[in-house]
C-alpha cells in the first residue's frame, strides 16, 4: 500500500483489529520511508446477484428499492427501524449465500414476504396484496386465512414445547396437570 503522505510503496502493519461489527479489518500502518502513520480498512467485496424480472430483463440488486418497498408496507405500523434494517440484512445475506449470479425477482419477493410476516402481519398482507396482485376481497380473505392457520400451528407448537417443560416457580403446577 502506498503511503498517502510521501507515496512510498513500502508500509508496515503495526496493529490490526476487527471493525464494523466484524465485517471489516482496521489496520494501523506506518510508512517505512517518512515514518507517518495512517489507518486503512479492509472489507470483503461481495457482489450481489442480478435480479431477473418477470419480463426477463435484468437489473442490479438495489437495496434502496427493497428498503422503499418494505417501508411502504410498514407505513404507520409499530415496527422499529432497527428491525427493518436487520430484516434487510438477512435478505441480503440470504441472496449472497445462494452463490448465484442471477436470482429471480419472485425469489426476492418471497424473501421480503417471509421477513414481513415475522415483523408485522398487516404489513405482510399489504405487501402481498401488491406483490401477488390481489384482484378482489376473496384473495385478501384467503391470505388472511393462511396467516391465521400458520399462527395457530405456531402457537400450538409452543404449547407442545411448554408441556414438556418443568414449572419455572416452585409450587406452580406443570402445564400437563393444568386444565
C-alpha positions as a Markdown table, in Angstrom:
| # | Residue | x | y | z |
|---|---|---|---|---|
| 1 | Unk | 0.0 | 0.0 | 0.0 |
| 2 | Unk | 1.3 | 3.4 | -1.0 |
| 3 | Unk | 1.9 | 6.0 | 1.8 |
| 4 | Unk | -0.7 | 8.8 | 1.5 |
| 5 | Unk | 1.9 | 11.3 | 2.7 |
| 6 | Unk | 5.1 | 10.6 | 0.6 |
| 7 | Unk | 3.7 | 8.0 | -1.9 |
| 8 | Unk | 6.4 | 5.5 | -0.9 |
| 9 | Unk | 5.4 | 1.9 | -1.7 |
| 10 | Unk | 6.6 | 0.2 | 1.5 |
| 11 | Unk | 4.5 | 0.4 | 4.7 |
| 12 | Unk | 4.2 | -2.0 | 7.6 |
| 13 | Unk | 1.1 | -3.0 | 9.6 |
| 14 | Unk | 1.6 | -2.1 | 13.3 |
| 15 | Unk | -1.9 | -3.1 | 14.5 |
| 16 | Unk | -5.0 | -5.0 | 13.2 |
| 17 | Unk | -8.4 | -5.0 | 14.7 |
| 18 | Unk | -11.9 | -6.0 | 13.8 |
| 19 | Unk | -14.2 | -3.1 | 12.9 |
| 20 | Unk | -17.7 | -2.6 | 11.5 |
| 21 | Unk | -19.3 | -5.4 | 13.5 |
| 22 | Unk | -16.7 | -7.8 | 12.4 |
| 23 | Unk | -17.2 | -7.1 | 8.7 |
| 24 | Unk | -14.0 | -5.1 | 8.3 |
| 25 | Unk | -10.4 | -5.1 | 9.5 |
| 26 | Unk | -8.9 | -1.9 | 10.7 |
| 27 | Unk | -5.2 | -1.7 | 10.1 |
| 28 | Unk | -2.8 | 0.9 | 11.5 |
| 29 | Unk | 0.2 | 1.3 | 9.2 |
| 30 | Unk | 3.5 | 3.1 | 9.3 |
| 31 | Unk | 5.4 | 4.3 | 6.3 |
| 32 | Unk | 9.0 | 2.9 | 6.2 |
| 33 | Unk | 10.2 | 6.0 | 4.4 |
| 34 | Unk | 8.7 | 9.0 | 6.2 |
| 35 | Unk | 7.5 | 7.3 | 9.4 |
| 36 | Unk | 4.0 | 8.7 | 9.2 |
| 37 | Unk | 1.1 | 6.5 | 10.5 |
| 38 | Unk | -2.3 | 6.1 | 8.9 |
| 39 | Unk | -5.3 | 3.8 | 9.1 |
| 40 | Unk | -6.8 | 1.6 | 6.4 |
| 41 | Unk | -9.9 | -0.5 | 6.4 |
| 42 | Unk | -10.2 | -3.9 | 4.6 |
| 43 | Unk | -13.6 | -5.4 | 3.7 |
| 44 | Unk | -14.7 | -8.3 | 1.6 |
| 45 | Unk | -16.2 | -7.2 | -1.7 |
| 46 | Unk | -19.4 | -9.2 | -2.0 |
| 47 | Unk | -21.2 | -8.9 | -5.3 |
| 48 | Unk | -25.0 | -9.1 | -5.1 |
| 49 | Unk | -26.7 | -11.2 | -7.9 |
| 50 | Unk | -28.5 | -9.6 | -10.8 |
| 51 | Unk | -32.3 | -9.6 | -10.4 |
| 52 | Unk | -34.2 | -11.2 | -13.3 |
| 53 | Unk | -37.6 | -9.6 | -13.6 |
| 54 | Unk | -40.8 | -11.3 | -14.9 |
| 55 | Unk | -40.3 | -9.7 | -18.3 |
| 56 | Unk | -36.8 | -11.3 | -18.4 |
| 57 | Unk | -34.9 | -8.0 | -18.1 |
| 58 | Unk | -32.0 | -8.0 | -15.7 |
| 59 | Unk | -31.1 | -5.2 | -13.3 |
| 60 | Unk | -28.6 | -4.9 | -10.4 |
| 61 | Unk | -29.9 | -5.7 | -7.0 |
| 62 | Unk | -30.9 | -2.4 | -5.4 |
| 63 | Unk | -31.2 | -2.4 | -1.6 |
| 64 | Unk | -32.6 | 1.1 | -1.7 |
| 65 | Unk | -35.5 | -0.1 | -3.8 |
| 66 | Unk | -36.0 | -3.1 | -1.4 |
| 67 | Unk | -36.0 | -0.8 | 1.6 |
| 68 | Unk | -38.5 | 1.6 | 0.0 |
| 69 | Unk | -40.9 | -1.3 | -0.7 |
| 70 | Unk | -40.7 | -2.7 | 2.9 |
| 71 | Unk | -41.0 | 0.8 | 4.3 |
| 72 | Unk | -44.1 | 1.5 | 2.3 |
| 73 | Unk | -45.7 | -1.8 | 3.5 |
| 74 | Unk | -44.7 | -0.9 | 7.1 |
| 75 | Unk | -46.0 | 2.7 | 6.9 |
| 76 | Unk | -47.7 | 3.7 | 10.2 |
| 77 | Unk | -47.0 | 0.3 | 11.7 |
| 78 | Unk | -45.3 | -0.1 | 15.1 |
| 79 | Unk | -42.1 | -1.7 | 13.8 |
| 80 | Unk | -38.7 | -0.3 | 14.9 |
| 81 | Unk | -36.3 | 0.9 | 12.2 |
| 82 | Unk | -33.6 | -1.5 | 13.6 |
| 83 | Unk | -35.9 | -4.4 | 13.0 |
| 84 | Unk | -36.3 | -3.4 | 9.4 |
| 85 | Unk | -32.6 | -3.0 | 8.9 |
| 86 | Unk | -32.0 | -6.4 | 10.4 |
| 87 | Unk | -34.6 | -7.9 | 8.0 |
| 88 | Unk | -32.9 | -6.2 | 5.1 |
| 89 | Unk | -29.5 | -7.5 | 6.2 |
| 90 | Unk | -30.9 | -11.1 | 6.4 |
| 91 | Unk | -32.4 | -10.8 | 2.9 |
| 92 | Unk | -29.0 | -9.6 | 1.6 |
| 93 | Unk | -27.2 | -12.4 | 3.4 |
| 94 | Unk | -29.6 | -15.0 | 2.0 |
| 95 | Unk | -29.2 | -13.7 | -1.5 |
| 96 | Unk | -25.3 | -13.6 | -1.3 |
| 97 | Unk | -25.2 | -17.1 | 0.3 |
| 98 | Unk | -27.1 | -18.5 | -2.7 |
| 99 | Unk | -23.9 | -18.1 | -4.6 |
| 100 | Unk | -25.8 | -17.4 | -7.8 |
| 101 | Unk | -25.0 | -14.7 | -10.4 |
| 102 | Unk | -28.7 | -14.2 | -11.0 |
| 103 | Unk | -31.9 | -14.5 | -8.9 |
| 104 | Unk | -35.5 | -14.3 | -10.0 |
| 105 | Unk | -37.4 | -11.3 | -8.7 |
| 106 | Unk | -40.0 | -13.7 | -7.5 |
| 107 | Unk | -37.5 | -15.2 | -5.1 |
| 108 | Unk | -36.6 | -11.8 | -3.7 |
| 109 | Unk | -40.3 | -11.0 | -3.2 |
| 110 | Unk | -40.8 | -14.3 | -1.3 |
| 111 | Unk | -37.8 | -13.4 | 1.0 |
| 112 | Unk | -39.4 | -10.0 | 1.6 |
| 113 | Unk | -42.8 | -11.5 | 2.4 |
| 114 | Unk | -41.2 | -14.0 | 4.8 |
| 115 | Unk | -39.4 | -11.2 | 6.7 |
| 116 | Unk | -42.6 | -9.0 | 6.7 |
| 117 | Unk | -44.6 | -12.0 | 8.0 |
| 118 | Unk | -42.4 | -12.1 | 11.1 |
| 119 | Unk | -42.2 | -8.3 | 11.5 |
| 120 | Unk | -45.9 | -7.3 | 11.1 |
| 121 | Unk | -48.8 | -9.3 | 9.7 |
| 122 | Unk | -50.6 | -6.2 | 8.4 |
| 123 | Unk | -47.5 | -5.1 | 6.5 |
| 124 | Unk | -47.2 | -8.6 | 5.2 |
| 125 | Unk | -50.8 | -8.5 | 3.8 |
| 126 | Unk | -50.2 | -5.0 | 2.3 |
| 127 | Unk | -47.1 | -6.2 | 0.5 |
| 128 | Unk | -48.6 | -9.5 | -0.6 |
| 129 | Unk | -51.7 | -7.7 | -2.0 |
| 130 | Unk | -49.5 | -5.6 | -4.3 |
| 131 | Unk | -46.9 | -8.3 | -5.0 |
| 132 | Unk | -49.4 | -11.0 | -5.8 |
| 133 | Unk | -51.8 | -8.6 | -7.5 |
| 134 | Unk | -54.9 | -9.4 | -5.4 |
| 135 | Unk | -57.9 | -8.8 | -7.6 |
| 136 | Unk | -60.8 | -9.0 | -5.1 |
| 137 | Unk | -61.7 | -9.3 | -1.5 |
| 138 | Unk | -61.6 | -13.1 | -1.6 |
| 139 | Unk | -57.8 | -13.0 | -2.4 |
| 140 | Unk | -57.3 | -10.9 | 0.8 |
| 141 | Unk | -59.5 | -13.3 | 2.8 |
| 142 | Unk | -57.6 | -16.3 | 1.6 |
| 143 | Unk | -54.2 | -14.8 | 2.5 |
| 144 | Unk | -55.5 | -13.8 | 6.0 |
| 145 | Unk | -56.8 | -17.3 | 6.5 |
| 146 | Unk | -53.4 | -18.7 | 5.6 |
| 147 | Unk | -51.8 | -16.4 | 8.1 |
| 148 | Unk | -54.2 | -17.5 | 10.8 |
| 149 | Unk | -53.5 | -21.1 | 10.0 |
| 150 | Unk | -49.8 | -20.6 | 10.3 |
| 151 | Unk | -50.2 | -18.7 | 13.5 |
| 152 | Unk | -52.4 | -21.4 | 15.1 |
| 153 | Unk | -49.9 | -24.0 | 14.1 |
| 154 | Unk | -47.0 | -22.0 | 15.5 |
| 155 | Unk | -49.0 | -21.3 | 18.7 |
| 156 | Unk | -49.9 | -24.9 | 19.2 |
| 157 | Unk | -46.2 | -25.8 | 18.7 |
| 158 | Unk | -45.4 | -23.6 | 21.6 |
| 159 | Unk | -48.0 | -25.3 | 23.8 |
| 160 | Unk | -46.5 | -28.7 | 23.0 |
| 161 | Unk | -43.0 | -27.4 | 23.9 |
| 162 | Unk | -44.3 | -25.8 | 27.1 |
| 163 | Unk | -46.0 | -29.0 | 28.1 |
| 164 | Unk | -42.6 | -30.8 | 28.2 |
| 165 | Unk | -41.0 | -28.1 | 30.5 |
| 166 | Unk | -40.9 | -28.0 | 34.2 |
| 167 | Unk | -42.6 | -25.2 | 36.0 |
| 168 | Unk | -40.4 | -22.1 | 36.5 |
| 169 | Unk | -41.5 | -21.4 | 40.1 |
| 170 | Unk | -41.9 | -23.9 | 42.8 |
| 171 | Unk | -45.4 | -24.6 | 43.8 |
| 172 | Unk | -46.6 | -24.0 | 40.2 |
| 173 | Unk | -48.4 | -26.9 | 38.6 |
| 174 | Unk | -46.8 | -28.4 | 35.5 |
| 175 | Unk | -48.6 | -27.5 | 32.2 |
| 176 | Unk | -49.8 | -31.1 | 31.7 |
| 177 | Unk | -51.6 | -31.1 | 35.0 |
| 178 | Unk | -53.4 | -27.8 | 34.3 |
| 179 | Unk | -56.9 | -27.7 | 32.6 |
